[in-house]
Amino acid sequence: MQQSVHDALEDGFIVHRLHDAADKDKLLADVGPSIRGAITNGGIGVRNDVLDRLPKLEMISSFGVGYDGIDIDYCKSRGIKVTYTPNVLNDAMAEITLGLMIALARHLPQADRYTREGKWAGSGPYGLTAELTGKTVGIAGLGRVGKEIAQRCQAFKMQVVYFGRTRQDFVPYPHYGSLVEMARDVDWLVNVMPGGAATSKLFNAEIFDALGPEGFFVNVGRGTTADEAALIEALQQKRIAGAALDVFEKEPSVPEALLKLDNVVLSPHQGSATTKTRWMMGDLVTRNLKAWFDGKPVLTPLT
């Protein structure tokens, strides 16, 4: 979070930074019994064994929209209020998704490298590439972010369809109840699914084979939702045309095999990482925390 957010927290609370502690166990032993509020993000979360050492914890204010690192049911059983930061990152997430799609289709990283290495002058123009116009994009996870992506894809004259376990009323896009069937019918498969046990390795070899050798896969959801080994194999064997990835299974570690592939665009989980969006996310974290301890309703509750 930005320094202004840290400053706002310091102004209203006594802050202990567990992630900076040289001896985390000692810090928990010393201050755990008095902690009433916690800030985290959905990936790091707060493990249940840590929660058990915070007997007076009243609320968790989470930075981001994912919350797979937080046991919501356990928090409910403890009466712990959990908040998150939806909506404020929708535009940034949609922008990077389209950016990744353009970079992948038009070979922007490769073309940049080609130019810098002097190959344009030495070897002639770079080869022809694909385009988005007229293609069909299937969005897996048509939530707030997914809808923003869909609108931008329409602006690029793409046809939009979506996968979800239930059809959404008043959504103008064709619905698929089967992910493999949608993958078979689209040119672009965009994953915006949340993490968790229900979506672990949801995008597997069957999905990539359905997508086919002219299909592109984009992951801006959670790295755990894709079977990374199956994806690497599909890319190596050209069973899909390419992939653009902003998330990975074991971040910040990226498999060496992915780094060696030229039909992949890689991004270090920077979907919401703009100055404006991160400020708004941090501000919402702080306002949720302050609202709770001021006895007011929190702004964006999960529990």
C-alpha contacts under 8 A as a table, 3 or more apart, distances in Angstrom:
res1	aa1	res2	aa2	distance
1	M	5	V	6.43
1	M	6	H	7.24
1	M	278	R	6.79
1	M	279	W	7.44
1	M	282	G	5.94
2	Q	5	V	5.50
2	Q	6	H	6.75
2	Q	278	R	7.22
2	Q	279	W	6.46
2	Q	282	G	7.15
3	Q	6	H	5.00
3	Q	7	D	6.09
4	S	7	D	4.98
4	S	8	A	6.23
5	V	8	A	5.05
5	V	9	L	6.30
5	V	279	W	7.53
5	V	282	G	5.76
5	V	283	D	6.35
5	V	286	T	7.09
6	H	9	L	5.12
6	H	10	E	6.16
7	D	10	E	5.09
7	D	11	D	6.17
8	A	11	D	5.10
8	A	12	G	6.70
8	A	286	T	7.33
9	L	12	G	5.45
9	L	13	F	5.70
9	L	14	I	7.98
9	L	15	V	7.24
9	L	286	T	6.76
10	E	13	F	5.40
10	E	14	I	6.40
10	E	15	V	6.32
17	R	20	D	5.51
17	R	21	A	6.49
18	L	21	A	5.21
18	L	24	K	6.03
18	L	27	L	7.14
18	L	28	L	7.92
19	H	24	K	7.53
21	A	24	K	5.31
21	A	27	L	7.07
23	D	26	K	5.44
23	D	27	L	6.42
24	K	27	L	5.09
24	K	28	L	6.23
25	D	28	L	5.23
25	D	29	A	6.21
26	K	29	A	4.96
26	K	30	D	6.04
27	L	30	D	5.06
27	L	31	V	6.00
27	L	32	G	7.25
28	L	31	V	5.49
28	L	32	G	4.52
28	L	33	P	7.93
28	L	53	R	6.91
29	A	32	G	5.70
29	A	33	P	7.53
29	A	53	R	7.71
30	D	33	P	7.55
31	V	34	S	5.58
31	V	35	I	6.47
32	G	35	I	5.35
32	G	53	R	5.79
32	G	54	L	4.93
32	G	55	P	7.56
33	P	53	R	6.83
33	P	54	L	5.46
33	P	55	P	5.89
33	P	56	K	6.39
34	S	54	L	7.35
34	S	55	P	7.89
34	S	56	K	6.30
35	I	38	A	7.61
35	I	54	L	6.14
35	I	55	P	7.90
35	I	56	K	6.10
35	I	57	L	5.75
36	R	54	L	7.72
36	R	56	K	5.38
36	R	57	L	4.06
36	R	58	E	5.22
36	R	59	M	6.87
37	G	57	L	5.67
37	G	58	E	5.87
37	G	59	M	5.04
37	G	60	I	5.87
37	G	61	S	7.70
37	G	289	L	7.41
38	A	57	L	7.60
38	A	59	M	6.46
38	A	60	I	4.73
38	A	61	S	6.22
39	I	60	I	5.70
39	I	61	S	4.88
39	I	62	S	5.64
39	I	63	F	7.35
39	I	285	V	7.67
40	T	44	I	6.69
40	T	45	G	5.64
40	T	46	V	7.08
40	T	60	I	7.36
40	T	61	S	6.63
40	T	62	S	4.91
40	T	63	F	6.04
41	N	44	I	5.60
41	N	45	G	5.44
41	N	62	S	4.78
41	N	63	F	4.49
41	N	64	G	5.98
41	N	66	G	7.70
41	N	67	Y	7.19
41	N	69	G	7.76
42	G	45	G	5.01
42	G	62	S	6.39
42	G	63	F	6.86
42	G	64	G	6.32
42	G	65	V	7.03
42	G	66	G	4.79
42	G	67	Y	3.87
42	G	68	D	5.70
42	G	69	G	5.09
42	G	70	I	6.62
43	G	66	G	7.05
43	G	67	Y	6.75
43	G	68	D	6.45
43	G	69	G	5.13
44	I	69	G	5.63
45	G	62	S	7.78
45	G	67	Y	7.02
45	G	68	D	7.37
45	G	69	G	4.02
45	G	70	I	4.91
46	V	50	V	6.42
46	V	51	L	6.70
46	V	69	G	6.46
46	V	70	I	5.62
46	V	71	D	7.97
47	R	50	V	5.26
47	R	51	L	6.34
47	R	69	G	7.17
47	R	70	I	6.71
47	R	71	D	7.53
48	N	51	L	4.82
48	N	52	D	6.12
48	N	71	D	7.14
48	N	74	Y	7.63
49	D	52	D	5.10
49	D	53	R	6.82
50	V	53	R	5.24
50	V	54	L	6.80
51	L	54	L	5.10
51	L	55	P	7.31
51	L	57	L	7.69
52	D	55	P	6.30
54	L	57	L	5.43
57	L	80	I	6.82
58	E	79	G	7.27
58	E	80	I	4.95
58	E	81	K	6.26
59	M	80	I	5.06
59	M	81	K	4.40
59	M	82	V	5.64
59	M	83	T	7.88
59	M	289	L	7.64
59	M	292	W	7.72
60	I	80	I	7.20
60	I	81	K	6.24
60	I	82	V	4.74
60	I	83	T	6.35
60	I	289	L	7.92
61	S	82	V	5.91
61	S	83	T	4.88
61	S	84	Y	6.08
61	S	285	V	5.61
61	S	286	T	7.80
61	S	288	N	6.65
61	S	289	L	6.22
62	S	67	Y	7.61
62	S	82	V	7.25
62	S	83	T	5.82
62	S	84	Y	4.71
62	S	85	T	7.03
62	S	285	V	6.55
63	F	84	Y	5.95
63	F	85	T	5.98
63	F	281	M	6.43
63	F	282	G	6.78
63	F	285	V	6.18
64	G	67	Y	7.74
64	G	84	Y	5.97
64	G	85	T	5.10
64	G	86	P	6.91
64	G	281	M	6.97
65	V	84	Y	5.88
65	V	85	T	5.56
65	V	86	P	5.34
66	G	194	P	6.34
66	G	195	G	7.20
67	Y	70	I	5.50
67	Y	84	Y	7.89
67	Y	195	G	7.93
68	D	71	D	7.26
68	D	194	P	7.72
68	D	195	G	5.68
68	D	196	G	5.38
71	D	74	Y	5.34
71	D	75	C	6.29
72	I	75	C	5.03
72	I	76	K	6.15
72	I	82	V	7.77
72	I	303	T	7.38
73	D	76	K	5.04
73	D	77	S	6.27
74	Y	77	S	5.05
74	Y	78	R	6.35
75	C	78	R	5.06
75	C	79	G	6.05
75	C	80	I	4.95
75	C	81	K	7.21
75	C	82	V	7.56
76	K	79	G	4.91
76	K	80	I	5.89
76	K	81	K	7.43
76	K	303	T	6.59
77	S	80	I	7.70
80	I	303	T	7.73
81	K	301	P	7.33
81	K	302	L	7.48
81	K	303	T	5.53
82	V	301	P	6.02
82	V	302	L	5.30
82	V	303	T	5.40
83	T	285	V	7.83
83	T	288	N	6.96
83	T	298	V	7.52
83	T	299	L	7.92
83	T	300	T	5.55
83	T	301	P	4.32
83	T	302	L	5.11
83	T	303	T	7.19
84	Y	285	V	7.11
84	Y	300	T	6.05
84	Y	301	P	6.60
84	Y	302	L	6.73
85	T	88	V	6.81
85	T	89	L	7.92
85	T	281	M	5.80
85	T	284	L	6.29
85	T	285	V	6.82
85	T	300	T	6.71
86	P	89	L	6.73
86	P	90	N	7.67
86	P	300	T	7.39
87	N	90	N	5.28
87	N	144	R	6.80
87	N	145	V	7.79
88	V	91	D	7.53
88	V	277	T	6.40
88	V	280	M	6.33
88	V	281	M	6.45
89	L	92	A	5.46
89	L	93	M	6.14
89	L	145	V	7.97
89	L	272	S	5.75
89	L	277	T	5.67
89	L	278	R	7.89
89	L	281	M	7.33
90	N	93	M	5.29
90	N	94	A	6.17
90	N	144	R	6.60
90	N	145	V	4.86
90	N	148	E	6.66
91	D	94	A	5.11
91	D	95	E	6.04
91	D	145	V	7.50
91	D	148	E	6.78
92	A	95	E	5.10
92	A	96	I	6.31
92	A	271	G	6.47
92	A	272	S	5.27
92	A	273	A	7.57
92	A	274	T	7.00
92	A	277	T	6.88
93	M	96	I	5.41
93	M	97	T	6.26
93	M	145	V	6.65
93	M	220	V	7.80
93	M	271	G	4.99
93	M	272	S	5.52
94	A	97	T	5.12
94	A	98	L	6.41
94	A	145	V	6.37
94	A	146	G	7.59
94	A	148	E	5.77
94	A	149	I	4.74
94	A	152	R	7.52
95	E	98	L	5.37
95	E	99	G	6.09
95	E	149	I	7.65
96	I	99	G	4.75
96	I	100	L	5.98
96	I	271	G	5.88
97	T	100	L	5.18
97	T	101	M	6.25
97	T	149	I	7.12
97	T	218	V	7.64
97	T	220	V	6.88
97	T	271	G	7.80
98	L	101	M	4.96
98	L	102	I	6.15
98	L	149	I	7.37
98	L	152	R	7.47
98	L	153	C	7.48
99	G	102	I	5.22
99	G	103	A	6.05
100	L	103	A	5.02
100	L	104	L	6.01
100	L	218	V	7.64
100	L	244	A	5.90
100	L	245	L	7.89
100	L	265	V	7.07
101	M	104	L	5.16
101	M	105	A	6.05
101	M	218	V	7.26
101	M	244	A	6.93
102	I	105	A	5.15
102	I	106	R	5.79
102	I	107	H	7.91
102	I	108	L	7.69
102	I	131	E	7.62
102	I	132	L	7.46
103	A	106	R	5.46
103	A	107	H	5.51
103	A	108	L	4.76
103	A	109	P	6.74
103	A	265	V	7.21
104	L	107	H	5.25
104	L	108	L	6.88
104	L	242	G	7.20
104	L	243	A	7.15
104	L	244	A	6.40
104	L	263	N	7.65
104	L	264	V	7.04
104	L	265	V	6.09
105	A	108	L	8.00
105	A	129	T	6.42
105	A	130	A	5.00
105	A	131	E	5.78
105	A	132	L	7.27
106	R	129	T	5.26
106	R	130	A	5.87
106	R	131	E	6.67
107	H	110	Q	5.31
107	H	111	A	5.87
107	H	129	T	6.85
108	L	111	A	5.00
108	L	112	D	5.94
109	P	112	D	5.16
109	P	113	R	6.26
109	P	265	V	7.52
110	Q	113	R	5.09
110	Q	114	Y	5.98
110	Q	262	D	7.86
111	A	114	Y	4.86
111	A	115	T	6.15
111	A	126	Y	6.75
112	D	115	T	5.24
112	D	116	R	6.20
113	R	116	R	5.09
113	R	117	E	6.04
114	Y	117	E	5.37
114	Y	118	G	6.61
114	Y	119	K	5.47
114	Y	120	W	6.62
114	Y	126	Y	7.45
115	T	118	G	5.33
115	T	119	K	5.93
115	T	120	W	5.60
116	R	119	K	7.64
118	G	121	A	5.75
118	G	122	G	6.26
119	K	122	G	4.72
119	K	123	S	5.12
119	K	124	G	6.85
120	W	123	S	5.53
120	W	124	G	4.80
120	W	125	P	5.42
120	W	126	Y	6.77
121	A	124	G	5.82
132	L	135	K	5.62
132	L	156	F	6.72
132	L	157	K	7.67
132	L	158	M	6.64
133	T	156	F	5.73
133	T	157	K	5.14
133	T	158	M	5.55
134	G	157	K	5.77
134	G	158	M	5.03
134	G	159	Q	6.83
135	K	157	K	7.83
135	K	158	M	5.13
135	K	159	Q	6.22
135	K	186	V	7.76
135	K	187	D	6.05
135	K	188	W	7.60
136	T	158	M	5.62
136	T	159	Q	4.52
136	T	160	V	5.92
136	T	161	V	7.45
136	T	185	D	7.98
136	T	186	V	5.10
136	T	187	D	5.29
136	T	188	W	6.34
137	V	153	C	7.72
137	V	158	M	6.73
137	V	159	Q	6.12
137	V	160	V	5.14
137	V	161	V	6.33
137	V	186	V	5.66
137	V	187	D	5.95
137	V	188	W	4.51
137	V	189	L	5.92
137	V	190	V	7.17
138	G	160	V	6.03
138	G	161	V	4.83
138	G	162	Y	5.12
138	G	163	F	7.12
138	G	182	M	6.62
138	G	183	A	7.15
138	G	186	V	5.90
138	G	187	D	7.79
138	G	188	W	6.05
138	G	189	L	4.92
138	G	190	V	6.11
139	I	142	L	6.41
139	I	146	G	6.69
139	I	150	A	7.53
139	I	160	V	7.43
139	I	161	V	6.36
139	I	162	Y	4.60
139	I	163	F	6.22
139	I	189	L	6.17
139	I	190	V	4.88
139	I	191	N	6.17
139	I	192	V	7.16
140	A	146	G	7.78
140	A	162	Y	5.78
140	A	163	F	4.79
140	A	164	G	6.69
140	A	179	L	7.67
140	A	189	L	7.44
140	A	190	V	6.10
140	A	191	N	4.96
140	A	192	V	5.78
140	A	193	M	6.19
141	G	146	G	5.99
141	G	162	Y	7.27
141	G	163	F	6.43
141	G	164	G	6.31
141	G	191	N	6.70
141	G	192	V	5.02
141	G	193	M	4.92
141	G	194	P	7.95
142	L	145	V	7.14
142	L	146	G	4.27
142	L	147	K	5.62
142	L	162	Y	6.56
142	L	163	F	7.36
142	L	164	G	7.24
142	L	192	V	7.50
143	G	146	G	4.97
143	G	147	K	6.01
144	R	147	K	5.41
144	R	148	E	6.59
145	V	148	E	5.18
145	V	149	I	6.30
145	V	192	V	7.51
146	G	149	I	5.06
146	G	150	A	6.14
146	G	192	V	6.40
147	K	150	A	4.93
147	K	151	Q	6.31
148	E	151	Q	5.25
148	E	152	R	6.45
149	I	152	R	5.23
149	I	153	C	6.14
150	A	153	C	5.06
150	A	154	Q	6.24
150	A	160	V	6.37
151	Q	154	Q	5.15
151	Q	155	A	6.46
152	R	155	A	4.97
152	R	156	F	6.60
153	C	156	F	5.06
153	C	157	K	6.62
153	C	158	M	5.47
153	C	159	Q	7.60
153	C	160	V	7.25
154	Q	157	K	4.88
154	Q	158	M	5.05
154	Q	159	Q	6.55
154	Q	160	V	7.04
155	A	158	M	7.34
160	V	173	Y	6.00
160	V	174	P	7.45
161	V	173	Y	5.21
161	V	174	P	4.93
161	V	175	H	6.06
161	V	176	Y	7.51
161	V	182	M	7.93
162	Y	173	Y	6.82
162	Y	174	P	6.47
162	Y	175	H	5.23
162	Y	176	Y	6.04
162	Y	182	M	7.63
163	F	175	H	5.97
163	F	176	Y	4.76
163	F	177	G	5.90
163	F	178	S	6.83
163	F	179	L	6.04
163	F	182	M	6.98
164	G	167	R	6.57
164	G	175	H	7.23
164	G	176	Y	6.55
164	G	177	G	5.75
164	G	178	S	7.89
165	R	177	G	5.43
165	R	178	S	7.90
166	T	177	G	6.87
167	R	175	H	6.11
167	R	176	Y	7.92
167	R	177	G	7.76
168	Q	171	V	5.89
176	Y	179	L	6.89
176	Y	181	E	7.33
176	Y	182	M	6.07
178	S	181	E	5.33
178	S	182	M	6.39
179	L	182	M	5.14
179	L	183	A	6.11
179	L	207	I	7.29
180	V	183	A	5.01
180	V	184	R	6.22
180	V	206	E	7.11
180	V	207	I	5.22
180	V	210	A	6.17
181	E	184	R	5.12
181	E	185	D	6.55
181	E	210	A	7.48
182	M	185	D	5.19
182	M	186	V	6.32
183	A	186	V	5.53
183	A	187	D	7.95
183	A	189	L	6.46
183	A	207	I	6.27
183	A	208	F	7.59
183	A	210	A	5.49
183	A	211	L	4.72
184	R	210	A	4.51
184	R	211	L	5.05
184	R	212	G	7.31
185	D	211	L	7.54
186	V	189	L	6.72
186	V	211	L	6.96
186	V	215	G	7.29
187	D	211	L	7.23
187	D	214	E	6.90
187	D	215	G	4.75
187	D	216	F	6.37
188	W	215	G	5.74
188	W	216	F	4.85
188	W	217	F	6.03
188	W	218	V	7.57
189	L	211	L	7.59
189	L	215	G	7.54
189	L	216	F	6.19
189	L	217	F	4.89
189	L	218	V	6.17
190	V	217	F	6.05
190	V	218	V	4.69
190	V	219	N	6.04
190	V	220	V	7.60
191	N	217	F	7.78
191	N	218	V	6.07
191	N	219	N	4.83
191	N	220	V	6.06
191	N	221	G	5.65
192	V	219	N	6.76
192	V	220	V	5.60
192	V	221	G	4.03
192	V	222	R	7.48
193	M	199	T	7.42
193	M	221	G	5.01
193	M	222	R	6.72
193	M	225	T	7.27
194	P	199	T	7.18
194	P	221	G	5.81
194	P	222	R	5.88
194	P	225	T	7.63
195	G	198	A	7.73
195	G	199	T	5.98
195	G	200	S	6.82
195	G	221	G	7.48
195	G	222	R	5.34
195	G	223	G	7.75
195	G	224	T	6.30
195	G	225	T	6.16
196	G	199	T	5.72
196	G	200	S	6.15
196	G	224	T	7.81
197	A	200	S	5.23
199	T	202	L	5.15
199	T	224	T	7.73
199	T	225	T	5.34
200	S	224	T	5.50
200	S	225	T	4.59
200	S	226	A	7.00
200	S	227	D	7.95
201	K	204	N	5.97
201	K	224	T	6.11
201	K	225	T	4.51
201	K	226	A	4.44
201	K	227	D	4.50
201	K	228	E	7.97
202	L	225	T	5.31
202	L	226	A	5.89
202	L	227	D	7.18
203	F	206	E	7.83
203	F	207	I	5.75
203	F	208	F	7.25
203	F	225	T	6.22
203	F	226	A	4.57
203	F	227	D	5.99
204	N	207	I	5.35
204	N	208	F	6.36
204	N	226	A	6.32
204	N	227	D	5.18
204	N	230	A	6.01
204	N	231	L	7.12
205	A	208	F	5.09
205	A	209	D	6.01
205	A	227	D	7.68
205	A	230	A	5.28
205	A	231	L	6.98
205	A	234	A	7.36
206	E	209	D	5.22
206	E	210	A	6.19
207	I	210	A	5.06
207	I	211	L	6.22
208	F	211	L	4.96
208	F	212	G	6.37
208	F	231	L	7.19
208	F	234	A	6.77
208	F	239	R	7.29
208	F	240	I	6.53
209	D	212	G	5.09
209	D	213	P	7.93
209	D	234	A	7.67
209	D	239	R	6.40
209	D	240	I	7.26
211	L	214	E	7.58
211	L	215	G	5.22
211	L	216	F	7.47
211	L	240	I	6.65
212	G	215	G	5.33
212	G	239	R	5.70
212	G	240	I	5.05
212	G	241	A	7.55
213	P	238	K	6.04
213	P	239	R	4.55
213	P	240	I	3.98
213	P	241	A	5.08
214	E	240	I	5.96
214	E	241	A	4.96
215	G	240	I	5.37
215	G	241	A	5.32
215	G	242	G	7.13
216	F	240	I	6.37
216	F	241	A	5.56
216	F	242	G	5.00
216	F	243	A	5.54
216	F	244	A	7.96
217	F	240	I	7.93
217	F	242	G	6.46
217	F	243	A	4.60
217	F	244	A	6.42
218	V	243	A	5.58
218	V	244	A	4.74
218	V	245	L	5.84
219	N	222	R	7.29
219	N	223	G	7.46
219	N	243	A	7.94
219	N	244	A	6.47
219	N	245	L	4.97
219	N	246	D	6.15
219	N	247	V	6.48
220	V	245	L	6.57
220	V	246	D	5.32
220	V	247	V	6.02
220	V	271	G	7.06
221	G	225	T	7.60
221	G	247	V	6.94
222	R	225	T	5.65
222	R	226	A	7.86
222	R	247	V	5.84
222	R	248	F	7.09
222	R	249	E	7.67
223	G	226	A	5.98
223	G	247	V	4.70
223	G	248	F	3.89
223	G	249	E	4.21
223	G	250	K	7.38
224	T	227	D	7.25
224	T	248	F	6.88
224	T	249	E	4.71
224	T	250	K	7.85
225	T	249	E	7.89
226	A	231	L	7.43
226	A	249	E	7.51
227	D	230	A	5.37
227	D	231	L	6.17
228	E	231	L	4.97
228	E	232	I	6.10
228	E	248	F	7.85
228	E	249	E	6.88
229	A	232	I	5.20
229	A	233	E	6.26
230	A	233	E	5.14
230	A	234	A	6.15
231	L	234	A	5.08
231	L	235	L	6.18
232	I	235	L	5.13
232	I	236	Q	6.03
232	I	257	A	6.97
232	I	258	L	6.50
233	E	236	Q	5.07
233	E	237	Q	6.04
234	A	237	Q	5.28
234	A	238	K	5.88
234	A	239	R	4.86
234	A	240	I	5.91
235	L	238	K	4.92
235	L	239	R	6.21
235	L	240	I	5.83
235	L	241	A	7.02
235	L	242	G	6.33
235	L	243	A	7.72
235	L	261	L	7.78
235	L	263	N	7.18
236	Q	239	R	7.75
236	Q	261	L	7.33
237	Q	240	I	7.95
238	K	241	A	5.95
238	K	242	G	7.86
241	A	263	N	7.07
242	G	263	N	4.85
242	G	264	V	5.60
243	A	263	N	6.69
243	A	264	V	4.88
243	A	265	V	6.45
244	A	264	V	5.58
244	A	265	V	4.54
244	A	266	L	5.98
244	A	267	S	7.87
245	L	248	F	7.28
245	L	264	V	7.60
245	L	265	V	6.30
245	L	266	L	5.14
245	L	267	S	6.07
246	D	266	L	6.22
246	D	267	S	4.56
246	D	268	P	5.81
246	D	269	H	4.63
246	D	270	Q	6.73
246	D	271	G	6.83
247	V	251	E	7.45
247	V	267	S	7.41
247	V	268	P	6.95
247	V	269	H	5.16
248	F	251	E	5.57
248	F	252	P	7.51
248	F	253	S	7.62
248	F	254	V	6.70
248	F	269	H	7.98
250	K	253	S	5.53
250	K	254	V	7.24
251	E	254	V	6.82
252	P	268	P	7.55
254	V	258	L	7.07
254	V	259	L	7.40
255	P	258	L	5.47
255	P	259	L	6.76
256	E	259	L	5.09
256	E	260	K	6.49
257	A	260	K	5.31
257	A	261	L	6.73
258	L	261	L	5.37
258	L	264	V	7.34
261	L	264	V	6.08
262	D	265	V	7.90
267	S	270	Q	6.68
270	Q	273	A	4.79
272	S	277	T	6.30
272	S	278	R	6.76
273	A	277	T	6.83
273	A	278	R	6.12
274	T	277	T	5.33
274	T	278	R	5.97
275	T	278	R	5.51
275	T	279	W	6.18
276	K	279	W	5.28
276	K	280	M	6.32
277	T	280	M	5.07
277	T	281	M	6.11
278	R	281	M	5.00
278	R	282	G	6.07
279	W	282	G	5.16
279	W	283	D	5.99
280	M	283	D	5.00
280	M	284	L	6.14
281	M	284	L	5.18
281	M	285	V	6.29
282	G	285	V	5.01
282	G	286	T	6.29
283	D	286	T	5.14
283	D	287	R	6.11
284	L	287	R	5.00
284	L	288	N	6.00
284	L	299	L	7.95
285	V	288	N	5.36
285	V	289	L	6.35
286	T	289	L	5.14
286	T	290	K	6.14
287	R	290	K	5.10
287	R	291	A	5.88
287	R	298	V	7.87
287	R	299	L	7.65
288	N	291	A	5.15
288	N	292	W	6.30
288	N	298	V	5.05
288	N	299	L	5.82
288	N	300	T	7.21
289	L	292	W	5.37
289	L	293	F	6.53
289	L	298	V	7.57
290	K	293	F	5.28
290	K	294	D	5.95
291	A	294	D	5.06
291	A	295	G	6.29
291	A	296	K	4.94
291	A	297	P	6.22
291	A	298	V	5.47
291	A	299	L	7.78
292	W	295	G	5.26
292	W	296	K	5.60
292	W	297	P	6.42
292	W	298	V	5.81
293	F	296	K	7.41
298	V	301	P	6.21
